[in-house]
Amino acid sequence: MKMKITSILTAILLATAAFLLAQALSPNKRADLSASPSQPRSDDVGKSAPETCDPQTIAKAVKGYTCVVKTKRGSVAWRVEAVISTESRTFRVVKDLKSGLYVSDDMGKHSHESAKKENLCQSPDYSNQRGNLTSVTWRLPSGYPRSLNGKNGFPNQDSDFVILEDDGIRQVVSGVASKYFISSSEAGKISDYMSYGFDGEFGGIDAGCNGNGMASLRCVAQ
């Protein structure tokens, strides 16, 4: 009797082992053991997710660092495109990955007139501020208000500074909030000596860049 029970238990154990082995080796089971393309493994989660942009972090970031700004129109990614170190300081060029606009480092204070006449955005004296990037064409950023799109001789499209403001430039570049930036857009209808500029504190476009040399210069490229 004992031998019969033992034989039955042995048969049950063998059948159970065979079933478990078949389950382990089945294609569906093997598929479950690896993550699908749409469901990455837990140890991969977060590795490629960009951080939220912070100007102080970007001011120390290496080339290729990418972060995201949350704007009213959705998330916009920014990337550090170039880092140039000199004895006096380090320069960084950033890129708005949504619009494709490159933004140079600060090139100091200039008047609207000198920035245009001397073509400072192409000057070799500021190649470090432009990250020594020669594969793109640098220019003085346009900066007329959106309300003037298609008016007063301006193109029927947003200006560079309007685009950069929409995409979160002030959350990317350090020191912007305390400065006013030159644009290429002249406000001739208001005054022969004035041009529009970007207000880094409030993000607006104002006709207050009157050529007194107190506005900062950052160039753009695309």
Phi, psi and omega in degrees: 000314179299321181294324180293317178297317180299319180296320179296314179298320179298319180296320179296316181297320179295318180295319178297316179298319180296320180295314180297321179295319179296320178296318181295327184267356183291149180302320182296322180292318179296323179295325181290335184286340179246148183286143176282162180303328182274350180229085182295156179296156185298330182283351177264343184296129177094343182295323183255001181279116182295152176281166173287135184297138175221122184305322181291325177291316180296327181295347179240003187284156177271167178301136180096349179298133182235140177217174185231138174252132176269114182248177179295337182257012179116182182280139179234127180270142176234150181222143174281115186267334182204145176227120180239120181256133175236179179295329185270322182194176178245135181251144178228138173252131179246159181229131172280106186287346177281310182271338184086006182280129170272145177234124182287171171286170181295129182256017177089182183267133180213165173273158176301319182297313182291324180299323180279312184295320183270000179049053187298334180288349176248356185293134177296342179294342183241027182295326178295318179296336178264012176069016184056026179276114182251358181277355179236162181256117182275147180208165173287130184292141173286155185203040176276152181295154179299330181294345180257010175304124179078007181237161177054029178085001180275151178297155179275062179200162181294144176284167182301315183291328175295316179297313182295322177295315178301326184268006170092029182306324183288346175265004184245314186261126181285149177081359182292321188300337183260011187230164176238135189243139180290144170236171178273354188274116181274143180255055185300332181292337182264314181202146179290346185247014184239155175220162176283149178216167182261124178274106184291342180281316184250349178083011182269170175249119184235150176269066184232007180270092190261020175079021181271005175078011183259001179264148181274161182235126168229133181263162178234162177209164180206000000 
